Amino acid sequence: MEEQRIDQVTETTNTSWFSRLGQAFAGVLIGLALVPGSGALLFWNEGRAIKTARGLDEGAGVVRSVAAERVDQANEGRLVHVTATLATAGPALDAEFGVRSAGVRLVRQVEMYQWIEESTTETRTKLGGGEERVTTYKYQRGWSEKPIDSAKFKEPRGHTNPAMVYRARDALAPGVKIGAFAMSESMLAHFGEARALAATTDQADALQRKLRRPVAVIDGVLTVGRDPAEPAVGDLRISFKEVPLQAATVVAAQAGGGFAPYRTKQGTTVSLVSAGTYSAAEMFADAQAANTTLTWILRAVGALLMFVGFSLILRPLSVLGDVIPLLGDIIRAGAGFVGLVCTLAIAPVVIAAGWLFYRPLVGIAVIVIGIAATWGVGRLARQKGAAPVPRPAGPIA
């Protein structure tokens, strides 16, 4: 007998005003930790950015380009720049499926057709400060690379996902070298862009015998299931990609017959790998650009965490006002504005403090320029405000 299935479930929960107030005051403690924590993140990020930039500058000043065909022991421990076409001692192999690649890395991707739970929540504040939350859970089938645990669904009946027989995996080719230099697995983990590698009918036949289920090759992908046009829960799609042999560029410390991260006087490390042929200057320029991008990302994350912290600290005010729903909305908007103003005022100060600490001359110069610009704008505004207003001409006699 087929298990009864309900593809949509609605759950309504009510929270009293006192419970909400208690949760809000508990959130204040989190906010009080988030504000200084985010400030510490912003301050640390400035130091990290400056040290990384200085370390890269140091590396750019000492790096030497060497021939890839021979490992010169005189360069042991030094920062070297090497570029050549990669070579391997054998193919990258996925033994479970009998797939091999002449490239650097073989990538297996596995998708299973399974039940997926999606939820949406609507919140309504009631007169007196209570809160009603209506959560709707919807169930639909789709392809996913990750196994979804249907036991954790709000309504698991009729939405059972089977175990995932195969998982995604990467296989590196043995003995990868750039010229005479050995490449480590960590250097190759994210190297290059993968391109599609079509599966064969022989591989499909072997998988069919193993699983005892219909298997077909569709657009180079192994498809497990009775009808690929109308997949059923538990059906699989297994595809392969390869990173081909190609030119590569490495900037790292020469260590033995291979490479190791180069430690700078700043305490940072330099270990750069890129697909393609690039000069040492281009590699360092790309690394500096990546450092700048990461710096701005962490600044945004720190500022966002600070705003969340201030919002949590001010949240009890809006909950108090929710006794009258409209009043609570007004206070909530005002609290959000205050939190934003506090963040915009404090986050730049913390960032400037980081610059003052790690680069005092530059930090002082920036502050002086800012003060001068503010004074100049203010003076210009005062001059415009004090300018005499021309009187209208009198009547012509």
SETISE-51852 format. One record per residue (C-alpha): residue in three letters; z, x, y. Coordinates in Angstrom, 2 decimals. Example, Ala and Ser with C-alpha at 12.3 -4.5 7.8 and 13.67 -1.06 7.14 Angstrom:
 rest       Z       X       Y
  ALA    7.80   12.30   -4.50
  SER    7.14   13.67   -1.06
# end
This chain:
 rest       Z       X       Y
  MET    0.00    0.00    0.00
  GLU   -1.01    1.41    3.41
  GLU    1.85    2.18    5.76
  GLN    2.10   -0.18    8.74
  ARG    0.85    1.47   11.91
  ILE    1.73    0.72   15.53
  ASP   -0.40    2.72   17.98
  GLN    1.67    1.97   21.08
  VAL    5.44    1.82   21.54
  THR    7.36    1.00   24.71
  GLU   10.96    2.07   25.29
  THR   13.12    0.91   28.20
  THR   16.31    2.74   29.19
  ASN   18.75    1.87   31.96
  THR   20.98    4.38   33.73
  SER   23.89    3.26   35.89
  TRP   24.39    4.50   39.44
  PHE   27.55    6.39   38.44
  SER   25.72    8.16   35.60
  ARG   22.89    9.12   37.95
  LEU   25.38   10.42   40.49
  GLY   27.08   12.53   37.82
  GLN   23.71   13.94   36.74
  ALA   22.85   14.69   40.37
  PHE   26.07   16.65   40.91
  ALA   25.42   18.53   37.66
  GLY   21.99   19.36   39.08
  VAL   23.67   20.83   42.16
  LEU   25.12   23.56   39.94
  ILE   21.65   24.35   38.63
  GLY   20.31   24.37   42.18
  LEU   23.05   26.74   43.31
  ALA   21.91   29.11   40.57
  LEU   18.19   28.63   41.21
  VAL   18.25   29.46   44.92
  PRO   19.78   32.95   44.61
  GLY   17.94   33.47   41.32
  SER   14.58   32.75   42.94
  GLY   15.54   35.01   45.84
  ALA   16.29   37.79   43.37
  LEU   12.90   37.19   41.72
  LEU   11.12   37.44   45.08
  PHE   12.99   40.62   46.02
  TRP   12.38   42.21   42.60
  ASN    8.70   41.26   42.74
  GLU    8.19   43.16   45.99
  GLY    9.74   46.26   44.43
  ARG    7.65   45.84   41.29
  ALA    4.47   45.44   43.34
  ILE    5.15   48.50   45.49
  LYS    6.17   50.70   42.55
  THR    3.12   49.61   40.56
  ALA    0.79   50.29   43.51
  ARG    2.36   53.71   44.06
  GLY    2.13   54.48   40.36
  LEU   -1.56   53.57   40.35
  ASP   -2.13   55.71   43.45
  GLU   -0.39   58.58   41.69
  GLY   -2.53   58.08   38.60
  ALA   -5.73   57.96   40.65
  GLY   -4.77   61.31   42.14
  VAL   -4.17   63.15   38.85
  VAL   -6.61   61.50   36.40
  ARG   -9.35   63.66   34.97
  SER  -12.55   62.48   33.32
  VAL  -13.09   64.12   29.94
  ALA  -15.88   64.13   27.38
  ALA  -15.38   61.57   24.62
  GLU  -16.99   63.68   21.90
  ARG  -14.10   66.14   21.56
  VAL  -10.31   65.95   21.88
  ASP   -9.28   68.92   24.02
  GLN   -5.67   69.90   23.28
  ALA   -5.39   71.37   26.79
  ASN   -5.27   67.78   28.08
  GLU   -2.37   66.73   25.87
  GLY   -0.01   64.47   27.84
  ARG   -2.31   64.33   30.84
  LEU   -3.88   61.19   32.27
  VAL   -7.49   61.10   31.11
  HIS  -10.50   58.88   31.75
  VAL  -12.81   58.37   28.76
  THR  -15.91   56.21   28.40
  ALA  -18.18   55.84   25.36
  THR  -19.45   53.32   22.81
  LEU  -16.87   52.23   20.25
  ALA  -17.29   53.00   16.57
  THR  -15.39   51.87   13.46
  ALA  -14.66   53.21    9.99
  GLY  -15.57   49.87    8.40
  PRO  -16.03   46.15    9.02
  ALA  -13.41   43.71   10.28
  LEU  -12.64   41.47    7.29
  ASP  -11.22   37.98    6.77
  ALA  -10.56   38.14    3.05
  GLU   -9.54   34.47    2.68
  PHE  -13.03   33.32    3.62
  GLY  -15.05   36.38    2.71
  VAL  -16.21   36.81    6.29
  ARG  -16.89   40.26    7.68
  SER  -18.00   41.59   11.03
  ALA  -19.49   44.91   12.06
  GLY  -17.71   44.54   15.39
  VAL  -14.32   45.56   16.71
  ARG  -12.42   42.34   16.03
  LEU  -12.98   39.22   13.93
  VAL  -11.42   36.00   15.19
  ARG  -10.77   32.93   13.04
  GLN  -10.22   29.60   14.79
  VAL   -8.90   26.58   12.89
  GLU   -8.68   22.99   14.12
  MET   -7.25   20.01   12.25
  TYR   -7.91   16.36   12.99
  GLN   -4.48   14.83   13.46
  TRP   -2.35   12.27   15.22
  ILE   -1.43   13.12   18.82
  GLU    1.40   11.45   20.75
  GLU    1.07   10.94   24.50
  SER    3.77    9.46   26.71
  THR    3.89    8.09   30.24
  THR    7.05    7.11   32.12
  GLU    7.52    4.73   35.01
  THR   10.80    4.80   36.93
  ARG   12.17    1.99   39.08
  THR   15.33    2.09   41.18
  LYS   17.27   -1.15   41.11
  LEU   19.52   -2.70   43.73
  GLY   22.94   -1.09   43.39
  GLY   21.57    2.38   42.56
  GLY   20.82    1.92   38.86
  GLU   17.56    3.19   37.38
  GLU   15.18    1.70   34.84
  ARG   12.81    3.97   32.95
  VAL    9.95    2.51   30.94
  THR    8.30    5.04   28.61
  THR    5.11    4.15   26.78
  TYR    4.12    6.20   23.73
  LYS    0.48    6.06   22.66
  TYR   -1.02    7.48   19.47
  GLN   -4.58    8.63   19.03
  ARG   -6.40   10.98   16.72
  GLY   -8.02   14.21   17.84
  TRP   -8.70   17.86   17.07
  SER   -5.94   20.40   17.71
  GLU   -5.61   24.11   16.94
  LYS   -1.83   23.79   16.59
  PRO   -0.09   21.76   13.87
  ILE    1.64   18.72   15.37
  ASP    4.94   17.70   13.76
  SER    4.60   13.94   13.34
  ALA    8.23   13.68   12.21
  LYS    9.20   14.16   15.88
  PHE    7.08   11.22   17.04
  LYS    8.84    8.23   18.55
  GLU    7.03    6.10   15.99
  PRO    6.21    8.29   12.97
  ARG    5.29    5.37   10.70
  GLY    1.56    5.32   10.16
  HIS    1.10    8.54   12.11
  THR    1.77   11.16    9.46
  ASN    0.10   14.54    9.87
  PRO   -0.41   16.71    6.78
  ALA    0.43   20.40    6.66
  MET   -2.17   22.74    8.11
  VAL   -3.65   24.69    5.19
  TYR   -5.14   27.49    7.29
  ARG   -4.14   29.00   10.63
  ALA   -5.93   31.05   13.27
  ARG   -5.84   34.81   12.87
  ASP   -7.41   38.00   14.18
  ALA   -8.59   40.93   12.09
  LEU   -9.26   44.36   13.60
  ALA  -11.77   46.75   12.15
  PRO  -10.21   49.90   10.65
  GLY  -10.43   53.24   12.41
  VAL  -11.71   52.10   15.80
  LYS  -12.59   55.09   17.99
  ILE  -14.01   55.76   21.41
  GLY  -15.86   58.98   20.79
  ALA  -13.37   61.27   19.02
  PHE  -10.32   59.37   20.34
  ALA   -8.51   56.82   18.15
  MET   -7.81   53.38   19.63
  SER   -4.53   51.62   18.83
  GLU   -4.22   47.94   17.87
  SER   -2.38   47.16   21.11
  MET   -5.27   48.55   23.16
  LEU   -7.76   46.38   21.28
  ALA   -5.71   43.16   21.09
  HIS   -7.39   41.63   24.15
  PHE  -10.47   43.83   24.36
  GLY  -13.86   42.31   25.11
  GLU  -15.28   38.80   24.87
  ALA  -15.81   37.23   21.47
  ARG  -19.15   35.67   20.51
  ALA  -19.83   33.09   17.82
  LEU  -20.35   34.27   14.24
  ALA  -21.99   31.61   12.08
  ALA  -20.51   30.73    8.69
  THR  -22.78   30.64    5.64
  THR  -23.38   28.10    2.88
  ASP  -21.96   30.58    0.35
  GLN  -18.68   30.60    2.28
  ALA  -18.74   26.80    2.41
  ASP  -19.28   26.58   -1.37
  ALA  -16.42   29.00   -2.04
  LEU  -14.09   27.01    0.23
  GLN  -15.11   23.74   -1.43
  ARG  -14.21   25.11   -4.85
  LYS  -10.85   26.32   -3.51
  LEU   -9.86   23.11   -1.69
  ARG  -11.70   20.67   -3.98
  ARG  -12.86   18.82   -0.89
  PRO  -16.32   18.39    0.65
  VAL  -17.24   21.33    2.92
  ALA  -20.37   21.64    5.05
  VAL  -21.71   24.10    7.61
  ILE  -22.47   22.34   10.89
  ASP  -23.66   24.45   13.83
  GLY  -22.22   27.52   12.14
  VAL  -18.78   25.92   11.68
  LEU  -17.12   25.21    8.31
  THR  -16.32   21.49    8.36
  VAL  -13.91   20.13    5.74
  GLY  -14.06   16.35    5.22
  ARG  -16.10   13.54    3.72
  ASP  -17.93   12.54    6.90
  PRO  -18.12   15.02    9.80
  ALA  -19.40   12.23   12.07
  GLU  -16.26   10.17   11.43
  PRO  -13.44   12.65   10.74
  ALA  -10.21   11.58    9.06
  VAL   -6.69   12.89    9.61
  GLY   -6.37   16.20    7.75
  ASP  -10.02   17.24    8.13
  LEU  -10.61   20.82    9.26
  ARG  -13.04   22.76   11.44
  ILE  -13.04   26.51   10.82
  SER  -15.11   28.78   13.04
  PHE  -15.44   32.52   13.48
  LYS  -16.07   34.81   16.43
  GLU  -16.53   38.55   16.72
  VAL  -16.11   41.14   19.44
  PRO  -19.16   43.38   18.97
  LEU  -19.25   47.15   19.21
  GLN  -19.92   48.06   22.83
  ALA  -19.21   50.55   25.56
  ALA  -15.59   50.86   26.63
  THR  -13.55   52.71   29.23
  VAL   -9.98   53.95   28.80
  VAL   -7.55   55.47   31.29
  ALA   -4.33   56.58   29.59
  ALA   -2.36   59.64   28.56
  GLN   -3.94   61.76   25.85
  ALA   -1.56   61.78   22.88
  GLY   -2.53   63.54   19.67
  GLY   -5.94   62.26   18.72
  GLY   -5.53   59.05   20.70
  PHE   -3.81   57.54   23.70
  ALA   -0.39   56.52   24.97
  PRO    0.83   54.92   28.22
  TYR    1.07   57.49   31.02
  ARG    4.47   57.43   32.74
  THR    4.39   57.96   36.51
  LYS    7.09   59.30   38.82
  GLN    7.68   55.69   39.93
  GLY    8.83   54.78   36.42
  THR    5.71   52.69   35.82
  THR    3.06   53.24   33.17
  VAL   -0.72   53.48   33.31
  SER   -2.74   52.28   30.32
  LEU   -6.07   50.72   31.27
  VAL   -8.75   49.47   28.87
  SER  -11.92   47.64   29.78
  ALA  -15.17   46.67   28.11
  GLY  -18.08   48.39   29.81
  THR  -18.72   51.72   31.50
  TYR  -16.65   52.30   34.64
  SER  -15.60   55.27   36.73
  ALA  -11.92   56.16   37.05
  ALA  -11.97   54.92   40.66
  GLU  -13.31   51.52   39.56
  MET  -10.65   51.22   36.86
  PHE   -7.85   51.91   39.34
  ALA   -9.38   49.55   41.91
  ASP   -9.40   46.75   39.33
  ALA   -5.79   47.54   38.39
  GLN   -4.73   47.40   42.05
  ALA   -6.48   44.05   42.46
  ALA   -4.73   42.71   39.35
  ASN   -1.39   43.92   40.74
  THR   -2.05   42.08   44.02
  THR   -2.95   38.89   42.16
  LEU    0.21   39.07   40.04
  THR    2.29   39.70   43.16
  TRP    1.04   36.52   44.83
  ILE    1.50   34.50   41.64
  LEU    5.13   35.62   41.36
  ARG    5.67   34.93   45.06
  ALA    4.43   31.37   44.54
  VAL    6.62   30.95   41.45
  GLY    9.67   32.28   43.30
  ALA    9.07   29.99   46.28
  LEU    8.57   26.99   43.99
  LEU   11.82   27.72   42.13
  MET   13.61   28.03   45.47
  PHE   12.25   24.65   46.58
  VAL   13.36   23.08   43.29
  GLY   16.80   24.61   43.80
  PHE   17.18   23.15   47.29
  SER   15.89   19.79   46.03
  LEU   18.55   19.73   43.31
  ILE   21.27   20.65   45.80
  LEU   20.25   17.78   48.10
  ARG   19.60   15.22   45.34
  PRO   23.08   13.60   45.42
  LEU   22.29   12.37   48.95
  SER   19.27   10.38   47.77
  VAL   21.20    9.00   44.78
  LEU   23.97    7.87   47.12
  GLY   21.36    6.15   49.26
  ASP   19.76    4.46   46.23
  VAL   22.41    1.74   46.42
  ILE   19.81    0.28   48.77
  PRO   16.45    1.35   47.21
  LEU   14.52    1.66   50.49
  LEU   17.29    3.76   52.04
  GLY   17.23    6.06   49.01
  ASP   13.47    6.59   49.40
  ILE   13.91    7.51   53.06
  ILE   16.72    9.97   52.29
  ARG   14.71   11.42   49.38
  ALA   11.74   12.09   51.67
  GLY   14.02   13.66   54.28
  ALA   15.76   15.81   51.66
  GLY   12.38   16.99   50.39
  PHE   11.37   17.95   53.92
  VAL   14.64   19.82   54.47
  GLY   14.20   21.64   51.15
  LEU   10.66   22.62   52.13
  VAL   11.78   23.88   55.55
  CYS   14.60   25.90   53.97
  THR   12.18   27.42   51.47
  LEU    9.60   28.28   54.13
  ALA   12.34   29.87   56.23
  ILE   14.19   31.83   53.54
  ALA   11.45   32.93   51.09
  PRO    9.51   35.00   53.69
  VAL   12.78   36.58   54.86
  VAL   13.59   37.65   51.29
  ILE   10.07   39.05   50.87
  ALA   10.40   40.92   54.18
  ALA   13.79   42.25   53.05
  GLY   12.10   43.59   49.94
  TRP    9.55   45.39   52.08
  LEU   12.31   46.77   54.31
  PHE   14.17   48.05   51.27
  TYR   11.20   49.59   49.46
  ARG    8.93   50.39   52.45
  PRO   11.16   50.50   55.55
  LEU    8.52   51.87   57.93
  VAL    5.95   49.23   57.00
  GLY    8.58   46.49   56.97
  ILE    9.87   47.41   60.43
  ALA    6.31   47.60   61.77
  VAL    5.55   44.11   60.42
  ILE    8.73   42.70   62.00
  VAL    7.96   44.37   65.36
  ILE    4.42   42.98   65.30
  GLY    5.79   39.53   64.46
  ILE    8.34   39.65   67.30
  ALA    5.70   40.89   69.75
  ALA    3.28   38.16   68.71
  THR    5.98   35.49   69.06
  TRP    6.99   36.82   72.50
  GLY    3.35   36.96   73.62
  VAL    2.64   33.39   72.51
  GLY    5.82   32.18   74.22
  ARG    4.99   33.97   77.47
  LEU    1.46   32.59   77.47
  ALA    2.83   29.09   76.94
  ARG    5.29   29.52   79.83
  GLN    2.54   30.81   82.13
  LYS    0.35   27.82   81.34
  GLY    3.28   25.48   81.92
  ALA    4.05   27.10   85.30
  ALA    0.45   27.12   86.57
  PRO    0.10   24.99   89.77
  VAL   -1.67   21.71   89.34
  PRO   -4.58   21.49   91.85
  ARG   -4.24   18.66   94.33
  PRO   -7.08   16.20   94.59
  ALA   -9.28   16.71   97.65
  GLY   -8.55   14.44  100.59
  PRO  -11.07   11.91  101.87
  ILE  -13.99   13.34  103.81
  ALA  -13.89   12.21  107.44
# end
